[in-house]
Amino acid sequence: MKKLILLALMTTLTVAGFSQSDKYLAAMKRNLAAIDSSFSNPPSLLSLANTFERIADAEKNQWLPYYYAALCQVNYGFMVTDKAQTDNIADKATALINKADSLSPKNSEVSCIKSMIASCHMMVNPMQRYMQYGQESNTEMENAMEQDPTNPRPYLLKGQSLKYTPEQFGGGCKTAKIELQTAIDKFLVYKPASELYPAWGLQRVQQLMKECEQ
């Protein structure tokens, strides 16, 4: 009798685990599908960030929802027109990505978001902030490359940064194209670890390369 009760309990827990996993997977896939279209309506990026954060807080041990919450948050920071809001938006992205970092340390994708956040802070006043945030962004890009040499996204970020850096400071399309081409080459062979893992960036790097070749 005890064995039957124990077996029933184990079966119930297993089913509940699968149910929770299925619910998490469905919620993540649904919100991931909404990211691209949100760029045409920037405030919806904040709504998505909040949704991913709620998923993360419910799951507690999954780094990906915190990662995507930070990704949506920092992209909104780049797009907001009132620069007085940018630092607060970037600070919120930092809080989110730090939670992802605590769950998945030395993660190349997490380092990419940290690089983006530093760039977001810098863009409030590039001339005054480059020494602090520009160097921080570059450091996180280098960390991302070292943590996963197959990841194309840090090369995309580096190429993008160089494209918008004046030639007299070592930037411009001539230097950017080297990194952008590296990113493209890596995208062509890159395989995300699962359907929920980051896969963004190919269209962006192709667009940047096209602009450099015009």
Backbone torsions as a table, in degrees:
resi	resn	phi	psi	omega
1	MET	NA	-45.5	178.8
2	LYS	-60.7	-38.7	179.8
3	LYS	-64.7	-38.4	179.4
4	LEU	-66.0	-41.4	178.7
5	ILE	-63.8	-44.0	179.8
6	LEU	-63.0	-42.8	179.0
7	LEU	-62.6	-41.8	179.5
8	ALA	-64.3	-41.5	179.1
9	LEU	-63.6	-45.2	179.8
10	MET	-62.5	-40.2	178.8
11	THR	-63.6	-42.7	179.6
12	THR	-62.5	-43.8	-180.0
13	LEU	-64.8	-39.4	179.8
14	THR	-64.8	-45.5	178.6
15	VAL	-62.1	-42.5	178.9
16	ALA	-62.3	-39.1	178.2
17	GLY	-63.7	-44.9	178.1
18	PHE	-63.6	-39.2	-179.3
19	SER	-62.7	-45.1	178.9
20	GLN	-64.0	-41.5	179.5
21	SER	-63.3	-43.2	178.5
22	ASP	-63.5	-40.1	179.5
23	LYS	-64.2	-43.6	178.0
24	TYR	-62.0	-46.9	-179.0
25	LEU	-61.0	-44.4	-178.9
26	ALA	-64.9	-42.1	179.8
27	ALA	-64.9	-42.9	179.8
28	MET	-64.2	-46.9	-178.9
29	LYS	-62.4	-39.8	-179.4
30	ARG	-63.3	-42.7	-177.2
31	ASN	-79.9	-31.6	174.2
32	LEU	-61.9	-37.9	-179.3
33	ALA	-66.3	-19.6	-176.9
34	ALA	-91.4	-9.2	-173.3
35	ILE	-63.7	-51.1	-174.5
36	ASP	-57.7	-45.6	-177.8
37	SER	-69.2	-20.6	-178.5
38	SER	-69.5	-20.6	-179.4
39	PHE	-66.7	-22.2	177.3
40	SER	-80.6	-10.1	177.0
41	ASN	-140.2	79.4	-170.1
42	PRO	-47.8	-40.4	179.4
43	PRO	-58.2	-25.4	178.9
44	SER	-69.3	-18.9	173.5
45	LEU	-64.0	-37.2	177.7
46	LEU	-67.1	-39.3	176.9
47	SER	-61.5	-42.1	177.5
48	LEU	-65.0	-41.5	178.1
49	ALA	-57.8	-43.6	179.3
50	ASN	-64.9	-38.5	179.3
51	THR	-66.1	-45.5	178.0
52	PHE	-62.2	-37.7	179.1
53	GLU	-64.7	-39.7	177.5
54	ARG	-63.6	-39.0	176.5
55	ILE	-62.2	-44.6	-178.7
56	ALA	-62.8	-44.5	-179.1
57	ASP	-64.9	-30.5	177.8
58	ALA	-74.0	-37.8	-177.0
59	GLU	-82.4	-39.9	174.8
60	LYS	72.1	-30.1	-177.1
61	ASN	-116.8	13.9	-179.9
62	GLN	-107.5	123.1	-178.6
63	TRP	-81.0	-25.8	-173.1
64	LEU	-63.0	-42.7	178.7
65	PRO	-63.6	-35.7	174.7
66	TYR	-65.4	-39.1	178.0
67	TYR	-59.1	-49.8	-177.9
68	TYR	-69.2	-32.6	174.7
69	ALA	-61.3	-44.2	178.8
70	ALA	-67.0	-38.5	178.9
71	LEU	-61.2	-46.7	179.0
72	CYS	-64.6	-41.0	-178.2
73	GLN	-63.0	-48.5	-176.4
74	VAL	-70.5	-33.7	176.4
75	ASN	-65.1	-36.7	174.2
76	TYR	-63.8	-37.4	177.6
77	GLY	-59.5	-37.5	177.4
78	PHE	-69.4	-28.9	-171.7
79	MET	-95.3	-19.3	-176.9
80	VAL	-64.4	137.0	-175.9
81	THR	-83.4	-27.8	179.2
82	ASP	-87.5	100.3	-175.8
83	LYS	-66.0	-15.3	176.1
84	ALA	-66.0	-19.4	179.9
85	GLN	-90.4	-16.6	-167.5
86	THR	-60.6	-45.1	-177.0
87	ASP	-61.6	-42.3	179.2
88	ASN	-63.7	-39.5	178.7
89	ILE	-65.0	-43.7	179.3
90	ALA	-66.7	-36.2	178.0
91	ASP	-64.0	-38.5	176.6
92	LYS	-64.5	-40.3	176.9
93	ALA	-61.5	-37.6	178.2
94	THR	-62.8	-44.3	179.1
95	ALA	-60.0	-38.9	-179.6
96	LEU	-70.0	-45.6	-176.1
97	ILE	-71.6	-27.3	175.8
98	ASN	-65.2	-33.2	175.9
99	LYS	-68.3	-40.5	175.8
100	ALA	-62.5	-40.7	-179.3
101	ASP	-63.2	-38.1	-179.7
102	SER	-67.1	-27.3	179.6
103	LEU	-89.4	-24.6	-178.9
104	SER	-143.4	78.9	-176.3
105	PRO	-66.7	154.5	176.4
106	LYS	53.7	44.7	-177.7
107	ASN	-100.9	125.0	-177.6
108	SER	-58.3	-40.4	-179.0
109	GLU	-66.9	-38.7	177.2
110	VAL	-64.0	-41.9	178.8
111	SER	-63.2	-34.3	176.5
112	CYS	-61.3	-43.2	179.4
113	ILE	-66.1	-39.5	176.9
114	LYS	-60.2	-39.8	176.6
115	SER	-62.9	-43.3	179.2
116	MET	-63.5	-40.0	179.8
117	ILE	-64.0	-43.0	177.6
118	ALA	-61.3	-41.2	177.7
119	SER	-64.2	-36.8	179.2
120	CYS	-62.7	-46.5	175.0
121	HIS	-58.4	-44.3	-176.2
122	MET	-61.9	-36.7	-174.1
123	MET	-68.7	-11.0	174.1
124	VAL	-62.8	-39.0	177.7
125	ASN	-156.9	83.3	-172.9
126	PRO	-56.5	-39.9	-176.9
127	MET	-65.1	-41.7	-177.8
128	GLN	-81.8	-26.4	-170.3
129	ARG	-106.3	-2.5	-174.0
130	TYR	-60.3	-43.3	-174.5
131	MET	-59.2	-37.2	179.3
132	GLN	-83.8	-60.9	-170.3
133	TYR	-82.7	-29.4	176.5
134	GLY	-64.0	-44.4	178.9
135	GLN	-67.0	-38.2	178.1
136	GLU	-63.9	-41.7	178.5
137	SER	-61.7	-44.8	179.7
138	ASN	-64.1	-40.3	179.3
139	THR	-61.4	-43.3	-179.8
140	GLU	-68.9	-33.7	174.7
141	MET	-62.0	-44.9	178.9
142	GLU	-64.3	-39.1	176.2
143	ASN	-59.4	-44.5	-178.5
144	ALA	-62.3	-40.6	179.0
145	MET	-64.7	-39.9	-178.8
146	GLU	-71.8	-38.7	-176.7
147	GLN	-69.3	-31.8	176.1
148	ASP	-150.1	93.0	-178.2
149	PRO	-61.9	-16.3	179.9
150	THR	-86.5	-11.8	-175.6
151	ASN	-72.2	121.0	-178.9
152	PRO	-78.2	-18.9	-170.5
153	ARG	-67.5	-38.0	176.3
154	PRO	-63.6	-30.2	177.1
155	TYR	-72.3	-35.6	172.4
156	LEU	-60.3	-48.2	-178.5
157	LEU	-62.9	-39.6	179.7
158	LYS	-67.4	-43.9	178.1
159	GLY	-63.0	-41.1	178.6
160	GLN	-63.0	-43.7	178.8
161	SER	-61.6	-44.3	-179.8
162	LEU	-65.5	-37.8	-179.2
163	LYS	-58.0	-38.2	-175.8
164	TYR	-96.8	5.9	174.7
165	THR	-92.3	132.4	179.5
166	PRO	-56.9	147.0	-177.8
167	GLU	-59.1	-34.5	-178.8
168	GLN	-66.8	-12.8	176.6
169	PHE	-109.8	19.3	175.1
170	GLY	90.7	9.6	-178.9
171	GLY	-104.4	-154.3	-177.4
172	GLY	96.7	169.9	-174.1
173	CYS	-66.2	-30.5	-177.3
174	LYS	-59.8	-44.7	178.6
175	THR	-81.5	-32.8	-178.8
176	ALA	-63.9	-37.7	-175.4
177	LYS	-60.8	-30.4	178.8
178	ILE	-62.7	-48.0	-180.0
179	GLU	-70.9	-37.8	179.5
180	LEU	-64.2	-40.2	178.5
181	GLN	-66.9	-38.5	175.5
182	THR	-59.5	-43.5	178.6
183	ALA	-61.4	-45.4	179.5
184	ILE	-59.4	-46.1	179.9
185	ASP	-59.2	-41.1	-179.2
186	LYS	-71.5	-36.7	177.5
187	PHE	-60.3	-35.0	-175.2
188	LEU	-67.1	-21.6	-178.7
189	VAL	-118.2	-4.0	-174.9
190	TYR	-72.2	135.7	178.6
191	LYS	-122.8	109.2	176.0
192	PRO	-57.6	148.2	-176.9
193	ALA	-65.5	-26.3	176.8
194	SER	-157.4	175.0	-178.9
195	GLU	-68.1	-15.1	178.6
196	LEU	-93.9	-11.2	-176.3
197	TYR	-73.9	155.3	-178.8
198	PRO	-54.9	135.5	177.9
199	ALA	-138.5	9.6	-175.4
200	TRP	-80.2	158.5	169.5
201	GLY	123.6	-25.7	-174.6
202	LEU	-62.4	-47.7	-179.9
203	GLN	-61.6	-38.1	179.7
204	ARG	-65.0	-45.7	-178.4
205	VAL	-68.2	-34.9	175.9
206	GLN	-64.6	-39.6	177.9
207	GLN	-63.6	-44.5	179.7
208	LEU	-63.6	-41.2	178.7
209	MET	-64.0	-41.7	178.8
210	LYS	-61.2	-42.2	178.3
211	GLU	-63.2	-37.2	-179.6
212	CYS	-71.3	-25.0	-177.2
213	GLU	-92.1	-5.3	179.8
214	GLN	-77.0	NA	NA
